[in-house]
Structure formats: C-alpha cells, structure tokens
Amino acid sequence: MSVWGKVIGGIAGLAVGGPIGAVIGAVAGHHVVDKKKAGELNQDDKQVAFTTAVIVLSAKMAKADGRVTRDEVDAFKQLFHIEPEDVPTVAAIFDEAKQNAEGFEPYAEQIGDMFKGDWHLLEEIIGAQFHIAKADGVIHPGEVEYLRKVALLFGFTERDFDRLQTIYLGGWQGEGGRSFRADDAYQVLGVSKEASDADIKKAYRDLVRENHPDTLMAKGMPEEFIELANEKLAKINDAYDRIKKARGFS
C-alpha cells in the first residue's frame, strides 16, 4: 500500500496522537488518543507521521506569504507522486491544517520529538518545504523566516539552517529578483575551508551513507519521497566533486 493509502485509511492516526494525529483523525473521521512514545512507533506510524507533517507544514507555510499558487500545488503533487484518486484526501488534510487556528509550532515540535536525533530525516522534511516554496519562482522572506523557525523547533542550530539554505537555495535566483548567496561547496558538506583532505573525504562518506535513500527509508521516510532524497544526494556529490577539483585530490 502506498503511503497515501495509509494516510487515507487513517492508519497510525490513533497511535501517533498529538496535533498530527488530530489532523489525520479529523479527515479520517475518528478520535485520537494519547500518542505512543517515539520508540514505540512502527514503520507505518513513522511514514504516516512524516507524510502528514510535510502536508501540514506546507499548509502552514502557505500563510507565510498569504497565498497558495498553482505552481506550488503542482510542485507538491509532482514531487510526492500523488495519484489523481488520492488528491482529494491530501487536499482535505492540507485544508484542515490551513484552516486550523493552531499555529505551526505544535506540529514542528511533535515531529522534532518523534524523529529526535534523525537529523538527515528531519532535513528531508525541511527540504520538501524549500522545494515547494520556490516552485512559483519566488521565495518570500516570510517563507524563509518560517522555515528557520521550523528548523529551530526541530532542534537545528542557526548554523545548521544556514547550511540547509545553501543546499536548497544556494545560487538560486527566482523570478522575483531575490537572489541567494552562491552555493558554498564546503558548507554543503558541513566542513570548513581549512579542513584537511582526509577530513573532507570522511565528511563526504558519512553524508553519502546517512543520506542514502535506503538509510532514510529505514528510519521512516516513505518511498514516495525518494526523488527529493536523490536530489539532495546529488548536491552533496556535486559539492565534493568541486572541492576535489579545486584541491587536486582524487
């Protein structure tokens, strides 16, 4: 069963609990109970929580610039391979979260707690938000600030968020005329320009292992998000190749 089928069927809604479980319950038509502890969640629980978090946080981000464009909606459907028959339920979750008066903070805090320590998995959720935010060719300052706050609630530092901006926005210039700083290959790998060749090689190997789609799926990322993971891995590979060329090592 696809992850969308699991969400639609309300699988894990009761187990996940909290604000995310409440959104699933509102759409699926059941009540939620207290959530399990993070360590008790099974693979279905994690996949549904991950997927619902992306939908809910995307809906909350829509309020950052006050509008949802057709490009953003199309990017969401394309990126996450939503079949036409599944669109109405995904839209229902989006609308439920968008209309809910509760802010984004409880959702971000719950997902940060649920995937605590799985930093690369949490980065994928933020990466999905960046992808959707720039789909219409314009990054609103309010969207960047929103994503910064989400990252901090996940447990990332300001420095971590700067790195994420470099990965997902480095060198990007949208139609709105706002440009972002050049893609810093060292920052993408999370190393300093003074790092030794050996340290750079180790950082690269660690990132490739930790960001491999198979590793991320084992931790709870649904298969439907593999394209996003591959895109990030390509950025890591490109950054490493540029550093190798500049330094002259193989």
Secondary structure, 3 states (H helix, E strand, C coil): CCHHHHHHCCCCHHHHCHHHHHHHHHHHCCCCCCCCCHHHCCHHHHHHHHHHHHHHHHHHHHHHHCCCCHHHHHHHHHHCCCCHHHHHHHHHHHHHHHHCCCCCHHHHHHHHHHCCCCHHHHHHHHHHHHHHHCCCCCCCHHHHHHHHHHHHHHCCCHHHHHHHHHHHHCCCECCCCCECCCCCHHHHHCCCCCCCHHHHHHHHHHHHHHCCHHHHHHHCCCHHHHHHHHHHHHHHHHHHHHHHHHHCCC
